[in-house]
Amino acid sequence: MAITESMYIKKMKGENLISGKGQALDLGCGMGTDSLALAQIGYEVDAVDSHADRIRALEEQKNKLTIHVVQADIRDFNIEQEKYSVIICNNVLSFLKSKDELFAMIRKVSNGLAPQGVLYFTVFGPRDEWANNKEMSFIDYDSILTFLNDLPLKIYHRSTEEGYGKKMDGGIKYWHIHRFFCIKK
Protein backbone atom coordinates (compact mmCIF):
# COMPACT_ATOMS: atom_id res chain seq x y z
CA MET A 1 0.00 0.00 0.00
CA ALA A 2 1.43 3.38 -1.02
CA ILE A 3 1.16 5.85 1.87
CA THR A 4 1.51 9.58 1.36
CA GLU A 5 3.74 11.42 3.83
CA SER A 6 2.96 15.01 4.71
CA MET A 7 5.71 17.59 4.33
CA TYR A 8 6.18 17.80 8.10
CA ILE A 9 6.62 14.02 8.49
CA LYS A 10 9.13 14.13 5.61
CA LYS A 11 10.93 16.96 7.44
CA MET A 12 10.99 15.01 10.72
CA LYS A 13 12.40 11.94 8.94
CA GLY A 14 14.88 13.96 6.89
CA GLU A 15 16.26 15.66 9.99
CA ASN A 16 16.33 12.43 12.01
CA LEU A 17 13.82 13.72 14.54
CA ILE A 18 11.78 10.52 14.41
CA SER A 19 12.94 6.91 14.54
CA GLY A 20 9.79 4.82 14.20
CA LYS A 21 10.23 3.44 17.70
CA GLY A 22 7.63 3.94 20.40
CA GLN A 23 4.18 5.47 20.46
CA ALA A 24 2.72 8.27 18.37
CA LEU A 25 -0.46 10.30 18.80
CA ASP A 26 -2.37 11.90 15.94
CA LEU A 27 -4.95 14.26 17.48
CA GLY A 28 -7.64 15.30 15.03
CA CYS A 29 -6.43 12.57 12.68
CA GLY A 30 -9.05 13.24 9.99
CA MET A 31 -8.84 10.58 7.28
CA GLY A 32 -5.64 9.27 8.86
CA THR A 33 -2.91 10.31 6.42
CA ASP A 34 -0.44 11.08 9.22
CA SER A 35 -1.49 8.07 11.30
CA LEU A 36 -0.86 5.75 8.36
CA ALA A 37 2.53 7.33 7.62
CA LEU A 38 3.65 7.13 11.26
CA ALA A 39 2.54 3.50 11.53
CA GLN A 40 4.34 2.66 8.26
CA ILE A 41 7.55 4.06 9.79
CA GLY A 42 7.06 1.73 12.76
CA TYR A 43 5.18 3.67 15.44
CA GLU A 44 2.25 2.31 17.40
CA VAL A 45 -0.28 5.07 16.72
CA ASP A 46 -3.25 6.35 18.67
CA ALA A 47 -5.45 8.18 16.12
CA VAL A 48 -8.20 10.39 17.56
CA ASP A 49 -10.99 12.24 15.75
CA SER A 50 -14.56 13.15 16.64
CA HIS A 51 -16.02 12.50 13.16
CA ALA A 52 -17.39 8.98 12.64
CA ASP A 53 -16.97 9.08 8.85
CA ARG A 54 -13.27 9.93 9.16
CA ILE A 55 -12.72 7.23 11.76
CA ARG A 56 -14.42 4.65 9.48
CA ALA A 57 -12.23 5.71 6.55
CA LEU A 58 -9.07 5.20 8.62
CA GLU A 59 -10.30 1.83 9.94
CA GLU A 60 -10.78 0.70 6.34
CA GLN A 61 -7.27 1.81 5.30
CA LYS A 62 -5.11 0.72 8.21
CA ASN A 63 -4.86 -2.96 7.21
CA LYS A 64 -2.35 -4.61 9.55
CA LEU A 65 -0.66 -1.39 10.65
CA THR A 66 -0.59 -0.78 14.39
CA ILE A 67 -3.14 2.01 14.69
CA HIS A 68 -5.58 2.28 17.59
CA VAL A 69 -8.45 4.37 16.22
CA VAL A 70 -10.54 6.32 18.73
CA GLN A 71 -13.66 8.36 18.05
CA ALA A 72 -13.56 11.11 20.65
CA ASP A 73 -13.34 14.83 21.13
CA ILE A 74 -9.64 15.62 21.54
CA ARG A 75 -10.41 17.40 24.84
CA ASP A 76 -11.80 14.15 26.27
CA PHE A 77 -8.99 11.86 25.14
CA ASN A 78 -6.75 10.80 28.04
CA ILE A 79 -3.13 11.63 27.21
CA GLU A 80 -0.82 9.73 29.52
CA GLN A 81 2.20 11.57 30.91
CA GLU A 82 5.38 11.13 28.83
CA LYS A 83 3.87 8.31 26.72
CA TYR A 84 4.42 9.53 23.17
CA SER A 85 7.57 9.89 21.09
CA VAL A 86 5.66 11.91 18.47
CA ILE A 87 2.47 13.95 18.66
CA ILE A 88 0.79 15.53 15.65
CA CYS A 89 -1.94 18.19 15.97
CA ASN A 90 -2.36 19.37 12.40
CA ASN A 91 -5.15 21.89 11.76
CA VAL A 92 -7.16 20.78 14.80
CA LEU A 93 -6.32 23.04 17.77
CA SER A 94 -7.98 26.14 16.32
CA PHE A 95 -11.29 24.29 16.36
CA LEU A 96 -11.25 24.65 20.14
CA LYS A 97 -13.55 27.49 21.16
CA SER A 98 -11.21 29.67 23.20
CA LYS A 99 -7.59 30.65 23.51
CA ASP A 100 -7.61 29.20 27.04
CA GLU A 101 -8.85 25.82 25.74
CA LEU A 102 -6.24 25.87 22.99
CA PHE A 103 -3.41 26.65 25.41
CA ALA A 104 -4.68 24.01 27.88
CA MET A 105 -4.59 21.41 25.08
CA ILE A 106 -1.03 22.37 24.09
CA ARG A 107 -0.01 22.01 27.74
CA LYS A 108 -1.74 18.60 27.95
CA VAL A 109 -0.02 17.45 24.75
CA SER A 110 3.35 18.72 26.00
CA ASN A 111 2.90 16.67 29.18
CA GLY A 112 2.17 13.60 27.04
CA LEU A 113 5.49 13.82 25.20
CA ALA A 114 8.34 11.59 26.31
CA PRO A 115 11.69 13.33 26.90
CA GLN A 116 13.14 14.27 23.49
CA GLY A 117 9.70 13.61 21.95
CA VAL A 118 8.62 15.65 18.93
CA LEU A 119 5.48 17.76 18.72
CA TYR A 120 4.16 19.21 15.48
CA PHE A 121 1.16 21.51 15.72
CA THR A 122 -0.58 24.26 13.81
CA VAL A 123 -2.84 27.10 14.88
CA PHE A 124 -4.73 29.55 12.73
CA GLY A 125 -3.77 33.22 12.79
CA PRO A 126 -6.06 36.27 12.91
CA ARG A 127 -5.94 36.87 9.14
CA ASP A 128 -7.40 33.42 8.35
CA GLU A 129 -10.60 33.51 6.28
CA TRP A 130 -12.50 31.81 9.11
CA ALA A 131 -11.35 34.34 11.74
CA ASN A 132 -14.88 35.66 12.32
CA ASN A 133 -16.07 32.23 13.46
CA LYS A 134 -16.69 32.61 17.21
CA GLU A 135 -16.67 28.80 17.63
CA MET A 136 -12.94 28.69 16.81
CA SER A 137 -9.68 30.17 18.14
CA PHE A 138 -7.33 32.38 16.16
CA ILE A 139 -4.04 33.25 17.80
CA ASP A 140 -1.40 35.80 16.95
CA TYR A 141 2.15 34.53 16.58
CA ASP A 142 3.60 36.39 19.58
CA SER A 143 0.96 34.95 21.94
CA ILE A 144 1.93 31.40 20.96
CA LEU A 145 5.65 32.16 21.38
CA THR A 146 5.07 33.67 24.82
CA PHE A 147 2.97 30.70 25.90
CA LEU A 148 5.52 28.14 24.63
CA ASN A 149 8.27 29.81 26.69
CA ASP A 150 6.55 28.50 29.84
CA LEU A 151 6.53 24.87 28.67
CA PRO A 152 9.32 22.27 28.72
CA LEU A 153 9.59 22.51 24.93
CA LYS A 154 12.36 23.71 22.68
CA ILE A 155 11.12 25.23 19.43
CA TYR A 156 13.00 23.39 16.70
CA HIS A 157 11.33 25.11 13.75
CA ARG A 158 8.53 27.62 13.35
CA SER A 159 6.87 29.38 10.46
CA THR A 160 3.86 31.41 9.47
CA GLU A 161 2.21 30.91 6.12
CA GLU A 162 -0.57 32.80 4.37
CA GLY A 163 -2.32 32.21 1.11
CA TYR A 164 -5.09 30.43 -0.72
CA GLY A 165 -5.23 26.67 -0.45
CA LYS A 166 -7.52 23.66 -0.36
CA LYS A 167 -9.81 22.65 2.46
CA MET A 168 -10.60 19.01 3.25
CA ASP A 169 -13.74 19.20 1.12
CA GLY A 170 -11.72 20.36 -1.90
CA GLY A 171 -12.90 23.98 -1.72
CA ILE A 172 -10.49 26.91 -1.58
CA LYS A 173 -10.01 29.37 1.29
CA TYR A 174 -7.46 31.90 2.57
CA TRP A 175 -5.25 30.31 5.22
CA HIS A 176 -3.17 32.02 7.91
CA ILE A 177 -1.32 29.24 9.72
CA HIS A 178 1.41 29.17 12.36
CA ARG A 179 3.39 25.91 12.29
CA PHE A 180 5.61 24.65 15.10
CA PHE A 181 8.01 21.75 15.55
CA CYS A 182 8.98 21.38 19.20
CA ILE A 183 11.16 18.93 21.10
CA LYS A 184 10.50 18.05 24.73
CA LYS A 185 13.41 19.12 26.97
Beta strands, then each sheet from edge to edge (+ up, - down):
strand 1: 23-27
strand 2: 44-49
strand 3: 67-71
strand 4: 84-89
strand 5: 113-124
strand 6: 153-166
strand 7: 172-184
sheet 1: 3+ 2+ 1+ 4+ 5+ 7- 6+
end
